[in-house]
């Protein structure tokens, strides 16, 4: 996993310009979890499954997480970054 820090998490959301609610919905986790994780500093204290969901979601948005390689962990913008959320389906009553 290249997503390791709260700083990477905050940077990723800023790059794709999504709300915490949109990230939670897209990654399939709760909004309070997104808020709690983004409020941390340094290494994320998180279940591996949740971390994988977040990383998969952001990679689907065109981002790549960079491992710590002497310069610290980071986020790289792909060729076509942008919001790729599934549209909500409306249910008829």
PyMOL commands that set and color helices and strands:
alter all, ss='L'
color gray80, all
select helices_A, chain A and resi 6-16+20-27+31-39+48-60
alter helices_A, ss='H'
color red, helices_A
select strands_A, chain A and resi 63-66+74-77
alter strands_A, ss='S'
color yellow, strands_A
deselect
rebuild
show_as cartoon
